[in-house]
């Protein structure tokens, strides 16, 4: 039987986050998420989408012609057929990024995928859902992201970063200000004050295009 996934959208844009920010990237956005973060900017991915065969998804990615591919959502790991999709993308020599909310195990993600794990801070309303074992699986290929909504979130992220030695365990730790919740200059000041070995991450796509724009 042919494998399929429920897909919200596939498009090419400029990668706005992670260590790959600024590069052309194909985004494959899967449908459905079982988190309800207070600052979520992709609510439409909760329910929109249509079934597509893996062969058709791969054909669409090939047609876009961008070798960097991010699998995102929603929460992409809720659909188990995303695992063979990622492997097939790797087999076709794509650089594959996975952006995941951190509450689903990353243990079965194919070797070679760059796993970007979002650790939810209290301001998200979903910090209690974190699957902490994911942090033990991180390698220098992987990255961690904290979305910071206030100073309490910053202190939480700082503690998690230190407790799990994330700066040495993975390739990069990103502290990102929640849009319209924290001024980037304030977050920059907190990072400098704390001398943390992390990166201030701004969502580039929200500065290039309108913040609410889709498919960017």
N, C-alpha and C positions, 0 to 999 in steps of 0.2 A: 504494500500500500504506500502511495506517495505521501511524504511528510509535508505538513503545512504549519503555518503560523498565522496568528491574527496580527496584522500589520496596520498601524495608524498612518504612517507615511514613510516614503523613501525619497531622499533629496540630497543634493550636494550644496555645501555652504562652506564658510570658514569656521574651523573649529574654534570655539570661544573659550574653552576651559582646558585644564590639565597641562602637562608639559608639552602637549602637541598644539597648544593654542596658536592661532595665526595661520595654520596650515589648511589648505583645501581638504575637505573631508566629506565622505558620503555617510549620511546618517540613516540608519535603519531603526525606526521607532516602533517598538512593539506595544500592543494594547494591553491594558489592565494594570492596576496597582492596588495592593491591599494596605497601603499607607495613606494617610491624609495629612501630610505636612502642612503647617499653617502658611508657609511661604511658597507652596507649589506653584510653578508657572506652566505646567503642562497638564492641567486638569482635563483637557479634551482627550488625553490619551487614556483616561480611565475607561471609556466606553466606546469611543470611535474605533473604526478599523474594520478590515475585512480579511477573510481567509485567503492566503496566497501560498501556493506550493513553493517549496524551497528552490526548485529549479527556476521558477519565475522570479523569485526574489534575487537569486544570483544573476539571472539575465539582466534584470533592471540595474543591479550594481555594476555589472560589466559595461552596460550602455552608458552610464554616467562617467565611467573612465577615470575615477579618482581612486588611487590605490590605498589610501588611508580610509578605514571604515570603522565607524562607531556603532555599536549595538546599544540601544538605549530604550527608554520607555517613558512613562509607566515603569514597571519593574520587569525587565526582560527575563529574569531567571524563573518567573512564574510559569513560563511556557517551556517545557522540557525540550521541545524540538529546536530551541535556540542553540543547544549544544552541538548538534550536527551541523547547523548552519555556520557556526563559528569555525568548526573544523574544516568545512569545505572552503570557507573564505581563506583560511590559512593555507590550505592545499593549493589555492589559486594565487598564492604569493601576496595576498593583501596583508597590510599591517592592521591588526584588529584590536580595537579598544572595546571594553565592556564597562558601561557605567551602571552600577547597581546600588540599591539603597542600603545594603549592608545587613539586612535581616534574613536573607536567604543564603544558604551555604554556597560558597564559591569553590568547594572541593572538586567538583566534577568539570569545572571550566577547562577546556583544552589547553594543554601546555603551549605557550607561545602567545596567548592572548594577554594583552595589557589590562589588568583588572583595576578599575578605578572604584574604590569602595567608599561610599558616603557614610560617615559615622554621624548619626542624627544627634544633634544637641537638644537640650530640654526645650528651647524655643520652638522647635519643630512640632512639639506635641507627640513625638514618636520615639523618643530616646530609649524607652523601655523595650522596644522591639529588636534592638541590636543583637545580632548573632555574633557574640564576641569571639568565638572560635575562628572566625574569618581572619582576624588580625594575626593569628598564629600561622596562617597559611601564606602571608604576604612575602613576596620576594623583591629584589631590586628592580624587577620589571614592572611592579605594581605601584599604585599611587593611592593616597587617602585624601578625602575631601571632607572638611567641616564647613557647613554653612552657619555663619555666626549672625544671630539676630539681636544680641545685646551683650553687655559685659559678662553676665552670668554664663552665657554660651561660650564666650572666650575662655573663661576660667575652666569650664568643663573640658573644652577642647585641649587646653594646655595640660590639664591633668591626664587625660587619656593619652596624649602624645608622649608624655614622660613615662607613664606607667607601662605602656606597651613598647617603649623604645622605638617609636615609629620612624623617627628621623634616620635611624640606622637600619631598620628592618625593610623599608620600602624605598622606592626611587625618589619619591617626593611627597611632602605633606602640604596640602593647600588649605589656607584659611580664606574663605570667601564671604564677603558681606552679603547678608540677605538684602535683596533689592528693596530700597526705600525703608529699611529697618535700621541699618547702621551705615554711617558715612564711611566711605573707604579711607578717608584721612584719619578717622578715629581708630579704625582697625589697624591701620599702619602704625599709628602711635603706640597702641597696645603691644604690637609685635616687637617694635623697637625697644620699648620699655622693658619687656620681658626677655629680650635677647633670644627669642625662640628660633631654632633652625627650621623655619617653615617658610612657605611662599605666600605672599598676598596674591590672591587670585581674583581678578575682576572678570565678569562675564562679557567678553569682548563683543559678542553679537548684540548685546543690549546697548552698546555704545555706537556700534556701526549702523544698526537699524533701529526702528522703534522698539521699545522694550517688549511690547505685546505682539510683535510680528511673529508669524509662524513660518516654518520651513526656512529658517535662517540659523 
